[in-house]
Amino acid sequence: MIKGLYEAHLPVSNLEVSISFYKKLGLEIAYKQEKLVFFWIAKGESWLGLWETERVQVPYHPSLRHIAFNVDKADILHAKQWLNEKGIAIRTAFGFDEHRQPLVLPNNPQAHAAIYFDDPDGNSIELITPIRLDTEEDFEMMTFEEWLKRSTS
């Protein structure tokens, strides 16, 4: 029955500033009205709704104000450079600063490579790709570079 996640929503304080930011990420506007815009993530498959509101500054928690965009494994290797070229700062996540990202999340029995940044309102944005599925192996969080060296040795 369920085939994927169609939509997610984030609060923003200035819709036009947020529209510029998400366009920099390559997203296309699907629908817009006065205090709401939807961007296609994958046209006809998923979209992101941004709602202009004065209630943006809800204290951050991973269950609130966070979205993760799926990217290809090959693209995660270049994500830092891609974000830097767009003037988007990578933020420290799980103690890993920008120089130590992308990082590998040990979500046993899965492993994911991810990189983190914020939108103009401090909403947490993540680029993520699965790098191992259904393999039980405990390991500590590490950089993706360390993971690749470990996997080839």
Secondary structure, DSSP 8 states (H G I E B T S, - for coil): ------EEEEEES-HHHHHHHHHHTT-EEEEEETTEEEEEEETTTEEEEEEE-S------BTTBSEEEEE--HHHHTTHHHHHHHTT--B--BTTB-GGG-SEEE--TT-EEEEEEEE-TT--EEEEEEEEE-S-------EEHHHHHHHHH-
